[in-house]
């Protein structure tokens, strides 16, 4: 896409903060690159996007985002290959999804040319924040919030679209333990589970904290009706390997259409790994574990890439998972990262060069 004709209002930093960051010891989401973008929606249209030094913003206490939760976000990553070129992984998918999320929350959709021009400019300005090497990336967080002042229960007529970035390494640095939730629900039919709405994540923190008190790391959510079917994990889509078959739930209005999820499904097909996209029951997985047929569970998401589950708790009983030879989780993580860092051929044209 040609984005150089889009007008941007750019204010560059006077001095970079990059020398103050220990890139060998990063905490996810704690250090931010030098610049950010914001763009306001006023009088029925998006204004000129602005690139400015990263820093605080001021909003009125009555801004509607604080009262009615009109806020959606995305998660993306930029990668640097061995030739110092910066690449994005399937960015069109993230752009389409943030507008899909926005539409569900009555937020005006953001123009495609504004999105990609702003993102490309940000990455060119802050390309030194994208480090080479396996596991290194620049995490990109686009989001939009309602900024109109007023506490009436109605959609805002003003919004701000923002993109911030932060250097990142692995979100999870070890396998995790999970709880099959049978008391709480993440989303219901007809709700906003498919959207990356901020409230989806805020509402799951309490049940996740209860799981952590039991020595577990995350929850795998079940359907809201009967808690019979496994749907997705707290920050990831979820996969199950029973025998040599890969199982994952279909997307619907409760489950996020994950970019990493759909990439793994395609890679499985590419490598003749049988993959079944269908409802996965709690009973099915528990019985497979008890029979020794459940070989793997792993999560998939932008921040996590692929993370192995070492065991799960259901109905008060904990089930350890075996350490299998040549695990699917390792294969998919390695293959995805090899594509993202341009180590192997990108057969599906998933990567987009930025600079």
Secondary structure as GFF3:
##gff-version 3
##sequence-region A 1 355
A	DSSP	beta_strand	9	10	.	.	.	ID=ss1
A	DSSP	three_ten_helix	18	20	.	.	.	ID=ss2
A	DSSP	beta_strand	35	42	.	.	.	ID=ss3
A	DSSP	beta_strand	45	46	.	.	.	ID=ss4
A	DSSP	beta_strand	50	53	.	.	.	ID=ss5
A	DSSP	alpha_helix	65	68	.	.	.	ID=ss6
A	DSSP	beta_strand	71	73	.	.	.	ID=ss7
A	DSSP	beta_strand	76	80	.	.	.	ID=ss8
A	DSSP	beta_strand	86	89	.	.	.	ID=ss9
A	DSSP	alpha_helix	91	104	.	.	.	ID=ss10
A	DSSP	alpha_helix	112	125	.	.	.	ID=ss11
A	DSSP	three_ten_helix	127	129	.	.	.	ID=ss12
A	DSSP	beta_strand	137	146	.	.	.	ID=ss13
A	DSSP	beta_strand	159	168	.	.	.	ID=ss14
A	DSSP	beta_strand	176	180	.	.	.	ID=ss15
A	DSSP	alpha_helix	198	202	.	.	.	ID=ss16
A	DSSP	alpha_helix	205	213	.	.	.	ID=ss17
A	DSSP	beta_strand	218	222	.	.	.	ID=ss18
A	DSSP	beta_strand	229	233	.	.	.	ID=ss19
A	DSSP	beta_strand	237	242	.	.	.	ID=ss20
A	DSSP	beta_strand	245	248	.	.	.	ID=ss21
A	DSSP	alpha_helix	259	270	.	.	.	ID=ss22
A	DSSP	beta_strand	275	277	.	.	.	ID=ss23
A	DSSP	beta_strand	280	281	.	.	.	ID=ss24
A	DSSP	alpha_helix	282	290	.	.	.	ID=ss25
A	DSSP	beta_strand	294	301	.	.	.	ID=ss26
A	DSSP	beta_strand	305	314	.	.	.	ID=ss27
A	DSSP	beta_strand	317	320	.	.	.	ID=ss28
A	DSSP	alpha_helix	328	340	.	.	.	ID=ss29
A	DSSP	beta_strand	351	353	.	.	.	ID=ss30
###
